[in-house]
Amino acid sequence: MEVHQRGGSEPRGECPSLPSLRLTRRSALAGLAVEGIAASAPVSLWNKRTVTRVVAQAARGRWVTKAPLPVARSEVGVAICNGRIYVLGGYANGRVDQPFNREYDPRVDTWRARSPIPRGLNHVAAVGVGGKVYAFGGFTAQNQNAVPDANVYDPLTDQWRAVAPLRAKRGAAAAVELNGKLHLIGGRDEVSVADHDVYDPTANRWTALAPLPKGRDHLGVAVLGGKIFAVGGRFNTFSYNTNLRDVYDPASGSWRPRAPLPAPRSGMAVGVLAGRMFVFGGERAGGVFAENEAHDPTTDTWTTMAPMPTPRHGTGAGVVAEAIYIPAGAPVNGGSQQSGVNEAFVLS
């Protein structure tokens, strides 16, 4: 099956002139080199961003190149289990319904193939809990043909088994663990949905909870301070990205808005490190994001961090020890290209 790019070509005129900075592009690149950013920094860093901002990012954390995936992929599910990172499904080798399950061990920086997911899918929501990896929903076609599949993988036996299916079929949802339960939020079938369901692994049962204030897919989720944060996403296509950020309080069973993302985006990776939530990459009509932005819940403010060396979307974040790993993803918007890059962000 041929994979086609979903979005249009990069619009012209995206890079603003910078007369107020009194910098040429050549002198700006020289300055970036001094700050530790390669002169070949992706063009998306220049799109609607000033050189001043890019230089300011260089000192805020750093990136480490790790062993790449054996097969380049995008639109994958990413989960953490027992200190290892699992990358599930996605687009690869000209198909959008790959069943790949690759396990990465950060301690030795190596990958190995594990038992494939029961059905080849893209945009699977993956999450680990209790020493097992759960895979929820996904699409059998490119961003289409959602399924209600729910499966659990046991790394000790290298086997998958089906669990209670989703209450409604959907892909491009986001999953997160809180207090031993798995929350599946947003996503889409034919259109974006606001569904928020929780799965109890012990009872093998789904329960509907308060929906998102506004339905969206390709969003990110994270847990901080015992609450769930739903970040960004889009309304049906990346031409309608959003910067919404909502927090779910399990005590009240309700959502409320918080400080939005600095810029609307979808398909990004989200991880928590040192008490802050980090949002990496993503896509928009015309390109991908290199941005790495951290949110401090104590002040409800955002800080610009070191940008991704390889801007991508359609991936996820795996937090192990003191690093956030971003494996695979697409270096252009849509599904026409995939990457095997594996890069880790650290604060020191």
C-alpha positions, -999 to 999 in steps of 0.1 A, spaced: 0 0 0 14 34 -9 15 59 18 4 94 8 12 126 26 -19 141 43 -9 177 41 0 202 14 35 214 5 53 239 27 39 274 21 63 300 9 71 331 28 71 314 62 104 328 73 99 364 84 125 391 78 145 401 108 155 438 103 151 447 139 177 421 149 203 434 125 213 399 116 218 382 83 210 345 81 247 338 78 256 356 109 226 341 127 238 306 119 272 315 131 257 325 164 238 293 166 269 273 161 285 291 190 255 281 211 258 245 201 231 243 174 243 230 141 241 253 111 220 227 94 192 232 120 158 223 104 141 251 85 110 247 107 130 264 135 130 296 114 93 295 106 75 322 125 103 322 151 130 348 157 167 339 158 168 354 194 143 328 206 162 299 190 195 309 206 178 312 239 168 275 237 203 262 234 212 264 271 180 247 284 186 210 286 204 190 259 198 161 235 217 128 233 216 106 202 207 70 209 205 37 189 180 42 161 151 19 155 158 -10 131 130 1 109 120 37 104 84 43 115 58 70 123 23 72 138 33 47 165 22 39 200 49 44 227 47 28 262 70 23 292 71 -10 311 97 -23 335 122 4 325 120 -4 288 103 14 260 79 -3 236 71 11 201 40 -4 186 25 -5 151 26 25 127 36 34 92 67 16 78 80 1 46 52 16 25 24 3 46 2 19 73 -8 -12 91 24 -26 105 22 -49 136 57 -42 148 66 -44 185 101 -33 192 116 -31 227 143 -6 237 165 -11 267 180 23 277 205 7 300 224 -10 271 210 12 243 198 -17 222 166 -27 204 150 -62 199 120 -75 181 92 -88 203 59 -105 195 39 -83 171 6 -68 181 -24 -90 170 -34 -67 142 -13 -42 122 -25 -7 131 -14 30 132 -23 56 158 -25 31 186 -28 44 222 -2 26 243 4 26 280 22 4 306 10 -6 341 16 -36 364 45 -49 343 24 -51 312 18 -30 280 -17 -22 269 -26 -12 233 -60 5 227 -77 13 194 -60 25 162 -67 26 125 -63 -1 98 -60 26 70 -43 59 70 -61 79 97 -92 59 88 -111 27 97 -109 29 135 -111 -3 155 -122 -11 191 -93 -34 198 -78 -37 232 -49 -60 239 -24 -65 267 12 -77 262 33 -95 288 70 -90 283 78 -120 305 60 -145 282 63 -124 250 26 -129 244 -5 -108 236 -41 -114 246 -73 -96 241 -91 -77 269 -124 -60 270 -128 -39 238 -133 -2 238 -168 12 243 -165 27 208 -140 23 181 -114 51 178 -78 59 169 -54 88 176 -66 88 212 -42 93 242 -37 69 271 -23 74 306 -21 55 339 -34 70 371 -36 50 404 -35 17 385 -63 26 361 -59 34 324 -76 65 310 -83 67 273 -90 103 262 -101 119 229 -94 104 195 -116 100 164 -136 76 143 -150 97 115 -147 129 135 -130 140 167 -146 128 199 -145 140 235 -148 105 250 -130 98 283 -131 62 294 -112 44 322 -101 8 321 -97 -13 352 -71 -41 345 -82 -60 375 -119 -61 367 -113 -60 329 -140 -33 326 -144 1 309 -163 30 326 -173 63 310 -160 94 328 -165 132 322 -157 139 286 -132 165 274 -147 200 272 -140 199 235 -135 167 215 -101 164 197 -76 138 185 -39 136 181 -36 151 216 -11 144 244 -17 135 280 3 134 312 -2 130 349 11 156 373 2 160 410 -24 132 408 -43 150 379 -45 143 342 -35 170 317 -48 169 281 -27 190 258 -32 203 223 -45 181 195 -68 190 166 -103 190 154 -104 164 126 -73 176 106 -41 194 114 -55 225 96 -75 229 128 -49 224 155 -56 237 190 -36 250 219 -61 239 245 -49 224 278 -74 210 302 -69 193 336 -90 164 350 -93 161 387 -103 126 398 -116 139 431 -142 161 415 -146 141 383 -144 172 362 -122 191 337 -111 227 338 -90 248 315 -54 258 323 -27 280 306 -28 270 269 2 257 248 23 286 234 12 275 199 -15 252 185 -1 218 175 -11 181 172 7 148 170 32 158 196 50 137 223 44 146 260 64 135 290 70 144 327 104 150 341 115 167 374 80 178 382 74 195 348 55 185 317 74 186 284 58 189 250 79 179 220 74 184 183 41 179 165 27 189 131 8 216 114 -4 224 79 28 230 61 54 215 84 65 200 117 76 215 150 110 213 166 98 230 197 103 216 232 84 235 258 81 228 295 52 236 318 56 243 355 24 234 373 33 255 404 34 287 384 12 276 354 38 290 330 57 277 300 95 278 294 112 273 260 137 244 261 164 231 237 146 223 204 145 188 190 175 180 168 152 161 145 117 177 144 90 150 143 54 142 149 35 108 152 57 96 180 56 95 218 77 101 248 92 74 271 105 86 304 132 64 320 153 75 349 164 111 342 158 112 304 129 115 280 133 93 249 116 103 216 118 73 192 106 72 156 81 97 141 77 116 108 101 144 98 75 160 76 38 166 81 15 138 69 26 102 63 49 103 33 82 99 54 92 80 85 122 82 108 142 57 128 158 84 150 159 79 187 169 109 207 169 115 245 164 148 263 181 154 296 182 185 318 219 183 327 
